[in-house]
Amino acid sequence: MAKDLLYQIGLTLIDGVGDVHAKTLLAYCGSAERVFHEKKGPLQKIPGIGESLARSVIQAKQVLKRAEQELAFIQKYQIQAFFFTDEHYPYRLKHCSDAPVMLYYKGTADLNAERIIAVVGTRAPSEYGRQKTEELIKELSGSGALIISGLAYGVDVLAHRSALENKMETVGVLAHGLDRIYPLTHDKTAKKMIRQGGLLTDFMSETNPDAVNFPKRNRIVAGLCDALVVVESKRTGGSLITATIANSYNKDVFAFPGRAGEALSEGCNGLIKRNRAALIENAEDLLYAMQWMPVEKKKKKTTQIPLLLNLDPDEKKVMELLQSRQQVHVDEFCSALQMPVSRISALLLNLEFSNVIKSQPGKMYTLC
């Protein structure tokens, strides 16, 4: 297993091979190790690779020394590494085209939790923004949701701290390696989060929190959640980048409205005005839109698969998964049943037409 991980880390270090090309190489070669052992001729015939990238792969064996250092770091600090093909890789991220090939994680929270809410916003919130952030998290404390954000100044760290205070798990997505915390003033919060949530990144140790890393971090925040909430934002900023990415992933995006003409309200009001976010005033609005009942009020029901339906084998698998879990995300169907999203979508549509399942907000499905 350590040998596999060594080559998987090494794959992320090959010059010119990003997440998209890495997945292409994996699909054609079968494993990260085989990528390193493949000859130039077959490599350059792979669609999208070509002669230049094939040359980079052939000349990349020296990156394994750096991969060995990272492997030692992971083992020393008991960090979990999730490769794209691993069973425990977050299924919500897996179907995003630019999802990271490798994730590094230190924590206890389940990254495949039933409900994940991202809370983002300005780094310098007003009193209104602070109040809305803290109220939102407090009101969500009975929902069973995992709270994620970017551990940045302002709304991000407020969301994390409020989650900790309300006994909720919270995960911070970092724009650097797990050998440091940025900003350093959030170090105590980060240590608490490791015990009551976690820290997640796709960057190796010794990676500085450079400006170019933050948009990359934002795609993980957007891809990992079911719902993204923007609390307060100027017309431009990282939280609006995250919202745009979430829109591209077909995630549910929500925003708190602000007073017209105020700079910190322009971002949220703009999202709402352009139908890129739904307006919410409190957690109840969010829970209602997502059709999420608090855990303590949610009654488990057993539903029999109708015997009169002539289901094909794949449809039966979909129904059995729904029967066992009550509510399932479309990406989870793909992951659990090992089928492409096009096939899953067709199966779900047929079953919905048969009135045995129904679609819910957030690409969730339940039995009728």
C-alpha positions as CSV (number, residue, x, y, z in Angstrom):
1,M,0.0,0.0,0.0
2,A,2.9,2.4,0.8
3,K,4.4,1.6,-2.6
4,D,1.1,2.5,-4.3
5,L,0.9,5.7,-2.4
6,L,4.4,6.6,-3.3
7,Y,3.6,6.4,-7.0
8,Q,0.3,8.2,-6.5
9,I,2.0,11.1,-4.8
10,G,4.6,11.1,-7.5
11,L,2.0,11.3,-10.2
12,T,0.9,14.7,-8.8
13,L,4.5,16.0,-9.0
14,I,5.0,15.4,-12.7
15,D,5.6,18.6,-14.5
16,G,2.7,19.6,-16.7
17,V,0.4,16.8,-15.5
18,G,-2.4,18.4,-13.6
19,D,-5.5,16.7,-12.2
20,V,-7.3,16.3,-15.6
21,H,-4.3,14.8,-17.4
22,A,-3.5,12.6,-14.3
23,K,-7.0,11.0,-14.6
24,T,-6.5,10.4,-18.3
25,L,-3.2,8.7,-17.6
26,L,-4.8,6.6,-14.9
27,A,-7.6,5.5,-17.2
28,Y,-5.3,4.3,-19.9
29,C,-2.4,2.9,-17.8
30,G,-4.5,1.4,-15.0
31,S,-2.5,2.7,-12.0
32,A,0.0,5.4,-11.0
33,E,2.8,2.9,-10.9
34,R,2.2,1.8,-14.5
35,V,2.2,5.5,-15.6
36,F,5.9,5.7,-14.4
37,H,6.8,2.4,-16.1
38,E,5.0,3.1,-19.5
39,K,7.1,3.7,-22.6
40,K,7.1,7.0,-24.5
41,G,5.4,5.6,-27.6
42,P,2.2,4.4,-26.0
43,L,2.1,7.5,-23.7
44,Q,2.1,10.0,-26.5
45,K,-0.8,8.1,-28.2
46,I,-3.1,8.7,-25.2
47,P,-5.6,11.4,-26.1
48,G,-4.6,14.8,-24.7
49,I,-1.1,13.7,-23.7
50,G,1.1,14.1,-26.8
51,E,4.8,14.1,-27.2
52,S,5.7,16.9,-24.7
53,L,3.8,15.5,-21.7
54,A,4.9,11.9,-22.6
55,R,8.5,13.2,-22.4
56,S,7.8,14.8,-19.0
57,V,6.4,11.5,-17.7
58,I,9.4,9.5,-18.9
59,Q,11.8,12.0,-17.3
60,A,9.9,12.2,-14.1
61,K,11.3,9.3,-12.0
62,Q,13.3,11.8,-9.9
63,V,10.1,13.1,-8.4
64,L,9.8,9.9,-6.5
65,K,12.4,11.2,-4.1
66,R,10.2,14.1,-3.2
67,A,7.3,11.6,-3.0
68,E,9.3,9.6,-0.5
69,Q,9.7,12.6,1.7
70,E,6.0,13.3,1.6
71,L,5.2,9.7,2.4
72,A,7.4,9.9,5.5
73,F,5.6,13.1,6.6
74,I,2.2,11.5,6.1
75,Q,3.2,8.4,8.2
76,K,4.9,10.4,10.9
77,Y,1.9,12.7,11.5
78,Q,-0.8,10.0,10.8
79,I,-2.3,12.0,7.9
80,Q,-4.8,10.2,5.7
81,A,-4.2,10.4,2.0
82,F,-7.2,9.9,-0.4
83,F,-6.3,9.1,-4.0
84,F,-8.9,9.7,-6.6
85,T,-9.6,5.9,-7.1
86,D,-9.8,5.2,-3.4
87,E,-13.1,4.0,-1.9
88,H,-13.1,6.7,0.8
89,Y,-12.3,9.6,-1.6
90,P,-15.2,12.1,-1.1
91,Y,-17.9,11.0,-3.6
92,R,-19.2,14.6,-4.1
93,L,-15.8,15.7,-5.4
94,K,-15.2,12.6,-7.5
95,H,-17.6,13.7,-10.2
96,C,-16.2,17.2,-10.6
97,S,-14.0,17.3,-13.7
98,D,-11.2,19.2,-12.0
99,A,-11.3,17.4,-8.7
100,P,-7.9,16.9,-7.1
101,V,-6.3,13.5,-7.7
102,M,-4.9,13.5,-4.2
103,L,-6.2,14.8,-0.9
104,Y,-4.4,15.0,2.4
105,Y,-6.6,14.9,5.6
106,K,-6.1,15.2,9.3
107,G,-9.3,14.8,11.3
108,T,-12.2,12.7,12.5
109,A,-15.2,13.9,10.4
110,D,-16.6,11.8,7.6
111,L,-15.9,13.6,4.3
112,N,-18.9,11.6,2.9
113,A,-21.2,12.8,5.6
114,E,-24.9,12.7,4.7
115,R,-25.2,16.6,4.8
116,I,-22.4,19.0,4.1
117,I,-22.9,22.8,4.2
118,A,-20.2,25.3,3.1
119,V,-20.3,28.8,4.7
120,V,-18.2,31.5,3.1
121,G,-18.0,35.3,3.0
122,T,-15.9,38.4,3.3
123,R,-12.7,38.5,5.4
124,A,-13.9,41.7,7.1
125,P,-17.6,41.2,8.0
126,S,-19.8,43.8,9.4
127,E,-21.6,43.3,12.7
128,Y,-24.6,42.1,10.6
129,G,-22.4,39.6,8.8
130,R,-20.9,38.3,12.1
131,Q,-24.4,38.0,13.6
132,K,-25.8,36.1,10.6
133,T,-22.9,33.7,10.5
134,E,-23.2,32.8,14.2
135,E,-27.0,32.6,14.1
136,L,-26.9,30.4,11.0
137,I,-24.5,27.9,12.6
138,K,-26.4,27.8,15.9
139,E,-29.7,27.2,14.1
140,L,-28.1,24.4,12.1
141,S,-26.8,22.6,15.2
142,G,-29.7,20.1,15.2
143,S,-29.5,19.4,11.5
144,G,-26.7,16.8,11.6
145,A,-24.7,18.8,8.9
146,L,-21.0,19.0,8.6
147,I,-19.8,22.6,8.3
148,I,-16.9,23.4,5.9
149,S,-15.1,26.6,5.0
150,G,-11.6,27.9,4.3
151,L,-10.2,28.8,7.7
152,A,-9.6,32.3,6.4
153,Y,-10.2,35.6,8.3
154,G,-13.8,36.8,8.7
155,V,-16.8,34.7,7.9
156,D,-14.7,31.5,7.4
157,V,-13.2,31.3,10.8
158,L,-16.4,32.6,12.4
159,A,-18.3,29.6,10.9
160,H,-15.7,27.2,12.2
161,R,-15.6,28.6,15.7
162,S,-19.4,28.8,15.9
163,A,-19.6,25.1,14.8
164,L,-17.1,24.1,17.5
165,E,-19.1,26.1,20.1
166,N,-22.3,24.4,19.0
167,K,-20.8,20.9,19.1
168,M,-20.9,20.5,15.4
169,E,-18.1,18.9,13.3
170,T,-16.3,21.4,11.0
171,V,-13.6,20.9,8.3
172,G,-11.3,23.6,7.1
173,V,-10.0,23.4,3.5
174,L,-6.5,24.8,3.3
175,A,-4.5,26.5,0.5
176,H,-1.2,25.1,1.7
177,G,0.3,21.9,3.2
178,L,-0.6,20.4,6.6
179,D,2.8,21.3,8.0
180,R,1.5,24.8,8.8
181,I,-1.6,26.9,9.5
182,Y,-2.3,30.1,7.7
183,P,-3.2,32.6,9.2
184,L,-1.2,31.6,12.2
185,T,-3.6,33.3,14.5
186,H,-6.1,30.5,13.7
187,D,-3.8,27.8,15.0
188,K,-5.8,27.1,18.2
189,T,-9.0,26.9,16.3
190,A,-7.4,24.5,13.8
191,K,-6.1,22.2,16.5
192,K,-9.7,22.0,18.0
193,M,-11.0,21.3,14.5
194,I,-8.7,18.2,14.1
195,R,-10.5,16.7,17.2
196,Q,-14.0,17.9,16.1
197,G,-13.9,17.9,12.3
198,G,-10.6,18.1,10.4
199,L,-8.2,19.9,8.0
200,L,-8.2,19.0,4.3
201,T,-5.9,20.1,1.5
202,D,-4.7,18.9,-1.9
203,F,-1.3,20.6,-1.3
204,M,1.8,18.7,-0.1
205,S,3.8,19.8,3.0
206,E,6.2,22.7,2.4
207,T,3.6,24.4,0.2
208,N,3.3,28.1,1.0
209,P,-0.1,29.8,1.0
210,D,0.5,31.7,-2.2
211,A,-2.3,33.7,-3.8
212,V,-2.7,31.3,-6.7
213,N,-3.6,28.5,-4.3
214,F,-6.7,30.0,-2.9
215,P,-8.9,29.6,-6.0
216,K,-7.8,26.0,-6.2
217,R,-8.8,25.6,-2.5
218,N,-12.2,27.2,-3.3
219,R,-13.0,24.4,-5.9
220,I,-12.7,21.8,-3.1
221,V,-15.1,23.8,-0.8
222,A,-17.6,24.1,-3.7
223,G,-17.3,20.5,-4.7
224,L,-17.4,18.9,-1.3
225,C,-20.7,20.5,-0.2
226,D,-24.4,19.9,-0.9
227,A,-25.2,23.6,-0.2
228,L,-23.0,26.7,-0.3
229,V,-24.0,29.8,1.8
230,V,-22.5,33.2,1.1
231,V,-23.1,35.4,4.2
232,E,-21.6,38.7,3.2
233,S,-19.4,39.8,0.3
234,K,-18.2,42.7,-1.8
235,R,-18.8,42.7,-5.6
236,T,-15.6,40.7,-6.1
237,G,-13.8,38.3,-3.9
238,G,-13.0,34.7,-3.1
239,S,-16.5,33.8,-1.8
240,L,-18.0,34.8,-5.2
241,I,-15.4,32.7,-7.0
242,T,-16.5,29.8,-4.8
243,A,-20.2,30.5,-5.6
244,T,-19.4,30.6,-9.3
245,I,-17.6,27.2,-9.1
246,A,-20.5,25.8,-7.0
247,N,-22.9,27.0,-9.7
248,S,-20.8,25.2,-12.4
249,Y,-21.0,22.0,-10.3
250,N,-24.8,22.4,-10.0
251,K,-24.7,22.8,-6.3
252,D,-27.4,24.6,-4.3
253,V,-26.2,28.2,-3.6
254,F,-27.8,30.5,-1.0
255,A,-27.1,34.0,0.1
256,F,-28.2,36.4,2.8
257,P,-29.5,39.7,1.3
258,G,-28.0,43.0,2.5
259,R,-28.9,46.7,2.4
260,A,-28.8,48.2,-1.1
261,G,-25.8,50.4,-1.8
262,E,-23.6,48.9,0.9
263,A,-20.3,47.5,-0.4
264,L,-20.5,44.3,1.7
265,S,-24.0,43.6,0.4
266,E,-23.1,43.9,-3.3
267,G,-21.9,40.4,-3.8
268,C,-24.8,38.6,-2.1
269,N,-27.4,40.9,-3.7
270,G,-25.8,40.4,-7.1
271,L,-26.0,36.6,-6.7
272,I,-29.6,36.7,-5.8
273,K,-30.5,39.3,-8.5
274,R,-28.9,37.1,-11.2
275,N,-30.6,33.9,-9.9
276,R,-27.2,32.4,-9.0
277,A,-28.2,32.1,-5.3
278,A,-31.5,31.6,-3.5
279,L,-32.3,34.2,-0.9
280,I,-32.4,33.0,2.7
281,E,-32.9,34.9,6.0
282,N,-32.2,32.1,8.4
283,A,-31.3,28.4,8.7
284,E,-34.9,27.4,8.5
285,D,-35.1,28.8,5.0
286,L,-32.0,26.7,4.0
287,L,-33.3,23.5,5.6
288,Y,-36.7,24.0,4.0
289,A,-35.1,24.5,0.5
290,M,-33.0,21.4,0.9
291,Q,-35.9,19.4,2.4
292,W,-33.7,18.5,5.4
293,M,-35.4,17.7,8.6
294,P,-33.5,17.9,11.9
295,V,-32.0,14.5,12.9
296,E,-34.1,14.2,16.0
297,K,-37.3,14.8,14.1
298,K,-36.5,12.5,11.2
299,K,-38.5,9.3,11.4
300,K,-37.1,6.2,9.7
301,K,-39.5,4.5,7.4
302,T,-39.3,1.2,5.6
303,T,-40.5,1.1,2.1
304,Q,-41.1,-2.0,0.1
305,I,-40.0,-2.2,-3.5
306,P,-43.2,-2.5,-5.5
307,L,-43.5,-6.1,-6.7
308,L,-45.5,-5.2,-9.8
309,L,-42.7,-3.3,-11.5
310,N,-40.6,-5.1,-14.0
311,L,-37.2,-3.7,-13.0
312,D,-34.0,-4.5,-14.9
313,P,-31.0,-5.5,-12.7
314,D,-29.5,-1.9,-12.6
315,E,-32.9,-0.4,-11.6
316,K,-33.1,-3.0,-8.8
317,K,-29.7,-1.9,-7.5
318,V,-30.8,1.7,-7.5
319,M,-34.0,0.8,-5.6
320,E,-32.1,-1.3,-3.1
321,L,-29.6,1.5,-2.4
322,L,-32.5,3.9,-1.8
323,Q,-34.2,1.4,0.5
324,S,-31.1,1.0,2.6
325,R,-30.2,4.7,2.9
326,Q,-33.6,6.5,2.6
327,Q,-32.0,9.5,0.7
328,V,-29.2,9.3,-1.8
329,H,-27.2,11.9,-3.8
330,V,-26.8,11.3,-7.5
331,D,-23.0,11.2,-7.1
332,E,-23.3,8.6,-4.4
333,F,-25.3,6.4,-6.8
334,C,-22.4,6.6,-9.2
335,S,-19.8,5.8,-6.6
336,A,-21.7,3.0,-4.8
337,L,-22.9,1.3,-8.0
338,Q,-19.8,2.0,-10.1
339,M,-21.8,3.4,-13.0
340,P,-21.3,6.6,-15.1
341,V,-23.5,9.6,-14.3
342,S,-25.2,9.3,-17.7
343,R,-26.4,5.7,-16.9
344,I,-27.5,6.7,-13.4
345,S,-29.4,9.7,-14.7
346,A,-31.3,7.5,-17.2
347,L,-32.2,5.0,-14.5
348,L,-33.4,7.6,-12.1
349,L,-35.5,9.3,-14.7
350,N,-37.2,6.0,-15.6
351,L,-37.9,5.2,-12.0
352,E,-39.2,8.7,-11.4
353,F,-41.6,8.3,-14.4
354,S,-42.8,5.1,-12.8
355,N,-43.7,7.0,-9.6
356,V,-41.5,4.9,-7.3
357,I,-38.9,7.5,-6.6
358,K,-38.9,11.3,-6.4
359,S,-36.2,13.9,-6.9
360,Q,-35.3,16.4,-4.1
361,P,-33.3,19.6,-4.0
362,G,-29.6,19.2,-4.0
363,K,-29.7,16.2,-6.5
364,M,-31.0,14.0,-3.8
365,Y,-33.5,11.1,-4.4
366,T,-35.9,9.3,-2.1
367,L,-38.5,6.5,-2.5
368,C,-42.1,7.7,-2.9
